[in-house]
């Protein structure tokens, strides 16, 4: 019996594995370009266990909202006084992102959430404006949008402390 077809199947299998690995969900070029334009941006990683601490009222909807979130990367504004988020927002809109929500909290902080569903996995990016500084948060995972209203139940001071 000829062994070549079996070997050929292994080559196809290996090719498929490499192709799948290379096509993983990477940050869109728009987001990467913004980080390159402002190298002074610092990062902080917030994992789901820390996010749960903001749920001081033990709201089950908040837990459902973040159930499939692995981590959130918060990008802090650089010391550079020329820092602009406006160009990133414009690029995101033209790059297939849609703005899901944009509102101000009781303390006047602006929060907006964007989504691009055209990628392999949905990509969520948010902006928080606190005292004129813009923070970007990149969500690794998926939010359950049916429970977005649970953000109102989260402890604002705990969430704000994440940005320090």
C-alpha positions in Angstrom: 0.0 0.0 0.0 1.3 3.5 -0.9 2.0 5.6 2.1 2.1 8.9 0.2 -1.5 9.8 0.6 -1.3 9.5 4.4 1.8 11.7 4.4 0.0 14.2 2.2 -2.9 14.3 4.7 -0.4 15.2 7.4 1.0 18.0 5.3 -2.5 19.3 4.7 -3.3 19.0 8.4 -0.1 20.9 9.4 -0.8 23.6 6.8 -4.3 24.0 8.2 -3.0 24.3 11.8 -0.4 26.9 10.8 -3.0 28.9 8.8 -5.5 28.8 11.7 -2.7 30.0 14.1 -1.8 32.9 11.9 -5.3 34.0 11.5 -6.0 34.5 15.2 -7.8 37.6 16.4 -5.2 40.3 16.4 -5.8 43.9 17.3 -7.0 45.9 14.3 -4.5 48.0 12.5 -6.3 51.2 13.5 -5.8 50.5 17.2 -2.2 49.4 16.7 -1.4 52.5 14.7 -2.7 54.7 17.6 -0.5 53.0 20.0 2.5 53.5 17.7 1.7 57.2 17.2 1.8 57.7 21.0 4.6 55.5 22.5 4.1 57.1 25.9 0.8 55.3 26.5 1.0 53.0 29.5 -1.0 49.9 30.1 -2.7 48.3 33.0 -4.3 44.8 32.9 -7.5 44.2 34.8 -8.7 40.6 35.0 -12.2 39.4 35.6 -11.7 38.7 39.2 -10.8 42.3 39.8 -13.8 43.5 37.8 -16.1 41.5 40.0 -14.9 43.6 43.0 -16.8 46.6 41.5 -20.0 44.6 41.9 -20.5 45.7 45.6 -24.2 45.3 45.3 -23.9 41.7 44.2 -26.0 42.3 41.1 -26.2 39.0 39.1 -26.6 41.0 35.9 -23.2 42.5 36.3 -21.7 39.1 36.6 -23.5 38.0 33.4 -22.3 41.1 31.6 -18.6 40.2 32.2 -18.9 36.4 32.3 -17.0 36.0 29.0 -14.4 38.8 29.6 -10.9 37.4 30.2 -9.2 40.8 30.8 -9.4 44.4 30.1 -6.3 46.4 29.1 -6.5 50.0 30.1 -4.3 52.5 28.2 -3.4 55.6 30.1 -2.9 58.9 28.3 0.8 59.8 27.8 2.3 62.9 29.4 2.5 64.3 25.8 0.3 67.4 25.7 -0.5 66.8 22.0 -2.4 63.5 22.7 -5.6 63.3 20.7 -8.2 60.6 20.9 -10.4 62.2 18.2 -8.4 60.8 15.3 -8.7 57.3 16.8 -12.5 57.6 17.0 -12.7 58.8 13.4 -10.5 55.9 12.2 -12.5 53.4 14.2 -15.8 54.6 12.6 -14.4 54.3 9.1 -12.8 50.9 10.1 -16.0 49.1 10.8 -16.6 50.0 14.4 -20.0 51.1 15.6 -20.6 53.1 18.7 -22.9 51.1 20.9 -23.3 53.7 23.7 -22.1 57.1 24.8 -23.2 58.7 28.0 -22.1 60.7 31.0 -22.1 59.4 34.6 -23.6 61.4 37.5 -20.1 62.8 38.1 -19.8 64.0 34.5 -17.4 61.3 33.3 -18.0 60.3 29.7 -18.1 56.7 28.7 -18.5 55.2 25.2 -18.3 51.6 24.0 -17.5 50.6 20.5 -17.8 47.2 18.7 -16.4 45.7 15.5 -18.3 42.5 14.6 -16.6 42.1 11.2 -13.5 40.6 12.8 -13.0 36.9 13.6 -14.1 37.6 17.2 -16.1 40.7 18.2 -13.7 43.4 19.3 -14.8 45.9 22.0 -13.1 49.2 22.7 -14.2 51.8 25.1 -13.3 55.3 26.0 -13.6 57.0 29.4 -13.0 60.7 29.9 -12.2 61.7 33.4 -11.2 65.3 34.1 -10.2 65.9 30.5 -8.0 62.8 30.3 -9.0 60.0 27.9 -8.5 56.4 28.9 -8.9 53.6 26.3 -9.9 50.1 27.4 -9.6 47.1 25.1 -11.8 44.2 26.1 -10.3 40.7 25.6 -13.4 38.5 25.5 -17.1 39.3 24.9 -19.7 41.3 26.8 -23.2 40.1 27.1 -24.9 43.2 25.7 -28.3 42.2 27.2 -26.9 43.2 30.6 -25.3 46.6 29.7 -27.6 48.4 32.1 -25.8 46.5 34.9 -23.0 49.1 34.6 -25.3 51.5 36.5 -25.3 49.1 39.5 -21.5 48.8 39.7 -19.7 50.9 42.3 -18.5 53.9 40.4 -15.7 54.6 42.9 -14.4 51.0 42.5 -14.4 51.4 38.7 -12.7 54.8 38.9 -10.0 53.3 41.1 -9.1 51.0 38.3 -7.9 54.1 36.3 -5.4 55.1 39.0 
